Amino acid sequence: MTRHQGGTQDRRGQETGVRQWVAQAVKRIEADFNRSADTHLFRLDLPRLDGVHIYLKDESTHPTGSLKHRLARSLFLYALCNGSIGPDTTIIEASSGSTAVSEAYFARMLGLKFVAVMPRSTAQSKIANITLNGGKCHFVDSAPQMHDAAMRLAEETGGYFMDQFLHAERATDWRGNNNIAESIFQQMAHEPHPIPHTIVMSAGTGGTSATLGRYIRYRGFDTQLVVVDPENSVFYDSYMQNDPSLSAECSSRIEGIGRPRVEKSFQPAVIDAMMRVPDVASIATIHWLERLIGRKAGASTGTNLWGALKVAQQMVDAGRQGSVVTLMCDGGERYLDSYYDKGWVAETIGDTGAALQELARWG
């Protein structure tokens, strides 16, 4: 009996130590959040869209340079408070892009090992961004192998598979806590049209669109959520056909968005409409935007903004006034060897000339 009691006391002592570490880990993440100002919401100067104002929420100014910084913070808090992460846990994620960079940042903050599972073909610039934040890379032959490889690696190491595509929509408090939806509406409060007519968002995990759609309904706003989808993604077809089982063999050429399968975090019931955006239009739009504001953005921003411009034009044609909000998901500096390389675009995406001509009518 004495041994049993002693064992129980030892276990309680260990649990108390882990609980204390978790509490400190949460404080570190919250302190990092408090050191970071909210991202800027700026209005595009487009006089030809008479009475309709387009806003971009600039998520590229996060410490890790993208919208995925919010997701990574939420995923870590979710896993910590669920008891999934302790002081010796190795964090595993299936990602070759911005999510891996952001998760590596938070893992280093907490003194944890981080491994990103990615294809061997991943650009060296992305690998460098992950390793710069203290992460390591585990390579597989192709993107479809990433998820299973991450699960195996977590089992082999006793680590935790963060699994952004499963946990994204549940990790964020969609009712508030300064999520991106609450931030947008607070920043719009003093604008000419404070309640947006439409918010336009693309889907990667589907977590951000789920947060936006839920928050709109929770607050009772008369705002439409339009989700834009690139080529080689099944979200649009799944939504239109009401079939979550759809899958495809190809991968999206617009990094960070579009998926070959319908992820668990994608919530079609909170979406009012979807729009498919050609990849040439996405790329043309970021080059048009650079001429307009003097800054580079990632291709998913082009997908978002093309959709926002289409919605705005529909509003003008219908004689409506109002605001349209979308996201600048990340900066374009990490894509200098792809979306900002004319040869790469011509070979991989195609001719953007017709899309640029269409964009010219807006300014």
Secondary structure, 3 states (H helix, E strand, C coil): CHHHHHHHHHHHHHHHHHHHHHHHHHHHHHHHHHHCCCCCEEECCCCCCCCEEEEEEEHHHCCCCECHHHHHHHHHHHHHHCCCCCCCCCEEEECCCHHHHHHHHHHHHCCCCEEEEEECCCCHHHHHHHHHCCCEEEEECCHHHHHHHHHHHHHHHCCEECCHHHHHHHHCCCCCCCCHHHHHHHHCCCCCCCCCCEEEEECCCCHHHHHHHHHHHHHCCCCEEEEEECCCCCHHHHHHHCCCCCECCCCCCCCCCCCCECCCCCCHHHCCEEEECCHHHHHHHHHHHHHHHCCCECHHHHHHHHHHHHHHHHHHHCCCCEEEEEEECEECHHHCCCCCCHHHHHHHCCCCHHHHHHHHCCC
